[in-house]
């Protein structure tokens, strides 16, 4: 996983045109947005919906699948 902090990144133009989506289950302001990417090695970008110009986490396919599996299993639960 990588983090993009500013627009000087090589991926900045692709992120500017990315199709960001928020979960339909999101009902509060504590949401993230996800965008599929077409440039390797990153396959998926993830950002805070409250800060769209803030940091972006980049995942390759294996990393994204691992992140989703961890989220589903409660690995990241705060309680």
C-alpha positions in Angstrom: 0.0 0.0 0.0 1.2 3.5 -0.8 0.0 6.9 0.2 -0.2 9.9 -2.2 0.0 13.2 -0.2 0.1 15.8 -3.0 -0.6 16.5 -6.6 3.1 16.1 -7.6 2.6 12.3 -7.9 2.8 10.6 -11.3 -0.7 9.3 -10.5 -2.2 12.8 -9.8 -3.7 13.1 -13.3 -5.3 9.7 -13.1 -6.6 10.4 -9.6 -8.1 13.7 -10.9 -10.2 11.8 -13.4 -10.9 8.8 -11.1 -14.5 7.7 -10.7 -14.8 7.9 -6.9 -17.7 6.0 -5.3 -19.0 6.0 -1.8 -20.8 3.0 -0.3 -24.6 3.1 -0.5 -24.6 2.0 3.1 -22.9 5.2 4.2 -25.3 7.3 6.3 -23.0 9.5 8.3 -20.0 11.7 7.6 -17.6 8.9 8.5 -17.2 7.6 4.9 -14.4 6.6 2.6 -14.5 6.7 -1.2 -12.9 4.1 -3.5 -11.9 4.4 -7.2 -10.6 1.7 -9.5 -7.4 2.7 -11.3 -6.0 1.6 -14.6 -2.3 2.2 -13.9 -0.1 -0.4 -12.4 1.0 -1.1 -9.8 -1.9 0.5 -8.1 -5.3 -1.0 -8.8 -7.5 0.8 -6.3 -7.4 4.2 -4.6 -9.1 5.0 -1.2 -9.7 8.4 0.4 -11.6 10.1 3.1 -14.9 11.5 1.7 -14.6 14.6 4.0 -11.2 15.5 2.6 -11.2 14.7 -1.2 -8.0 16.7 -1.7 -6.2 14.9 1.2 -4.1 11.8 1.3 -5.0 8.8 -0.9 -4.1 5.2 -0.1 -3.2 3.1 -3.1 -3.6 -0.7 -3.2 -2.5 -3.3 -5.7 -5.0 -6.0 -6.4 -3.7 -8.5 -3.7 -3.5 -5.7 -1.1 -7.0 -4.5 -1.8 -8.4 -8.0 -1.6 -6.6 -8.5 1.7 -7.9 -5.1 3.0 -11.5 -6.1 2.1 -11.1 -9.5 3.8 -9.8 -7.9 6.9 -12.6 -5.4 7.0 -15.2 -8.1 6.6 -13.7 -10.2 9.4 -13.6 -7.2 11.8 -9.8 -6.9 11.8 -10.1 -3.1 11.9 -13.0 -2.7 14.3 -12.5 0.0 16.9 -14.5 -1.5 19.7 
